[in-house]
Amino acid sequence: MTDGNAPWDVAIVGGGNAALCAAIEAAEAGARVILLEAAPEHMRGGNSRHTRNFRCMHHGPLSVLTDTYAEDEYYDDLLRVTGGKTDPELARLAIRESEAALPWMERHGVRFQPSLSGTLSLGRTNAFFLGGGKALVNAYYATATDLGVTIRYNAKVAHVHVESGAFRWLELESGERITARAVVLASGGFQADIDWLARAWGPAARNFLIRGTPWNRGEVLRDMLDQGAESVGDPTQCHAVAIDGRAPKFDGGIVTRLDCVPFSVVVNRDGARFHDEGEDVWPKRYAIWGRLVAAQPDQVAFAVIDAKARGLFMPTVFPPESADTLEELAGKLGLDPAQLAATVDAYNAACRPGAFHPTELDGLATEGLEPPKTNWARPIDTPPFHGYTLRPGVTFTYLGLRVSARAQVQSGHGPLSNVWAAGEIMAGSILGQGYLAGFGMTIGTVFGRIAGQEAAAHAL
Ligand SMILES: Cc1cc2nc3c(=O)[nH]c(=O)nc-3n(C[C@H](O)[C@H](O)[C@H](O)COP(=O)(O)OP(=O)(O)OC[C@H]3O[C@@H](n4cnc5c(N)ncnc54)[C@H](O)[C@@H]3O)c2cc1C
């Protein structure tokens, strides 16, 4: 069969979790399916290959999940992080269908493991993939291949041709045309297109690091919006965290995170503090520091700790800069030595005696300091001193395509008759702002499955 001319039943754009779930469902329904992944084979799997877990509703223990995580509790958790910016129908659908998704994932090759005990207490809410997202992606590629799905790598889709409310063909960057009866768009967000990010965010975005794949550049999203598809989400909203400033521009993944902030003093390029480092436990504040650092000059910050804080947080992938004096450390970090020493002196003078409890809010706060540090405020006085550079790391963008509860893409003139979307490209309906750990994979799995079923039903 030649890819180029055969009218496929279902074409899938993308090669991450949502695309693979759609491909598997469509193939199981009997459709002839082609999956087009922009990345080369060894880089396949998009941001999904960086993931570790998915969030799952369940009544009673399910696989590795303990106890019960009911729909209303899950939905309340979502409302808290999004501040209510969600589509209740789509959100509840994703939540409800997650319970059936877990055994489906296991049947299609995904293996789970219990979450780590300790700082991450997610054993009730989040199922962790054994071997991480890469193992999940590899398992799905194997399953899809066994089901007869044709997989094309280095196959970047440049244009989705829509005419009279229906999709007609795909055009690859190479110029090749692919014709299919139905299409599922699962090509992620646009965060790897730094120019687009800079248009939405301003020039500061050029200093952002992208935590995931360089292939999620939003070509398909832009093309669909240009052709009248309805958008959801705010182009200026993205999920960003503070990561190690030495991380690569793209694809640093999960290991570049830094958890030292609550035990540190964080200064900007000018050696000045700018936010309460001890506001809350780190899992609750992790996500706000991306934006805080993004708002600083040159979009950079520096977390400084002393010997007492080593070992209180998750080990870092790169060792810190270290020195016996703050002045020497400042030199290594590119900061003004006198300014850093003055900032740390002022902070130390504002620290008060009291009990220090690293794993809970201990109320050990500074006095008379602006901004204050409201927990874990111990003097930074014990050499060697250590410093980490922080940069904003973008996880994904929120602007996307509006879909129905059957994952069908909407235009100003109603639904496009044979176009479905799943995963990050439509997640903005459900995640209007903020983020709930593990929900990205839930959205991709649930809507990927629906999109695959619907596209196959339309084509057959
Ligand atoms: C470091 C990191 C850790 C994360 N951890 C978690 C976690 O533990 N749990 C969780 O739920 N979420 C996590 N997320 C978010 C999660 O990765 C996403 O929500 C999820 O992977 C989205 O799946 P997707 O299939 O929509 O997109 P992706 O997996 O990103 O797939 C998009 C695919 O589209 C392809 N593509 C892009 N453009 C084109 C084009 N023009 N033509 C053809 N193909 C194209 C890409 O190559 C890629 O294969 C994490 C993200 C990152 C970056």
The ligand as a Gaussian input file, in Angstrom:
#p B3LYP/6-31G(d) Opt

LIG

0 1
 C        8.832000      17.386000      31.830000
 C        7.374000      17.106000      31.753000
 C        6.786000      16.264000      32.686000
 C        5.407000      16.010000      32.645000
 N        4.887000      15.130000      33.552000
 C        3.572000      14.818000      33.479000
 C        3.023000      13.781000      34.307000
 O        3.723000      13.122000      35.089000
 N        1.686000      13.533000      34.186000
 C        0.877000      14.206000      33.301000
 O       -0.322000      13.949000      33.251000
 N        1.390000      15.147000      32.475000
 C        2.706000      15.457000      32.546000
 N        3.225000      16.387000      31.673000
 C        2.314000      16.954000      30.664000
 C        2.121000      15.909000      29.565000
 O        3.365000      15.688000      28.961000
 C        1.117000      16.317000      28.521000
 O       -0.095000      16.705000      29.105000
 C        0.822000      15.132000      27.550000
 O        1.991000      14.459000      27.224000
 C        0.168000      15.635000      26.306000
 O        0.025000      14.573000      25.395000
 P       -0.197000      14.880000      23.864000
 O       -0.285000      13.566000      23.184000
 O       -1.303000      15.845000      23.708000
 O        1.104000      15.674000      23.421000
 P        2.601000      15.166000      23.182000
 O        2.890000      13.941000      23.950000
 O        3.496000      16.329000      23.377000
 O        2.584000      14.728000      21.662000
 C        2.506000      15.658000      20.610000
 C        3.037000      14.954000      19.386000
 O        2.754000      15.707000      18.220000
 C        3.890000      15.696000      17.376000
 N        3.768000      16.859000      16.503000
 C        3.815000      18.170000      16.815000
 N        3.611000      18.929000      15.709000
 C        3.427000      18.068000      14.682000
 C        3.167000      18.229000      13.293000
 N        3.060000      19.446000      12.740000
 N        3.033000      17.121000      12.527000
 C        3.127000      15.877000      13.067000
 N        3.375000      15.656000      14.375000
 C        3.511000      16.745000      15.179000
 C        5.053000      15.732000      18.332000
 O        6.254000      15.301000      17.747000
 C        4.544000      14.759000      19.414000
 O        4.797000      13.421000      19.044000
 C        4.598000      16.638000      31.667000
 C        5.183000      17.467000      30.715000
 C        6.559000      17.691000      30.742000
 C        7.183000      18.577000      29.704000

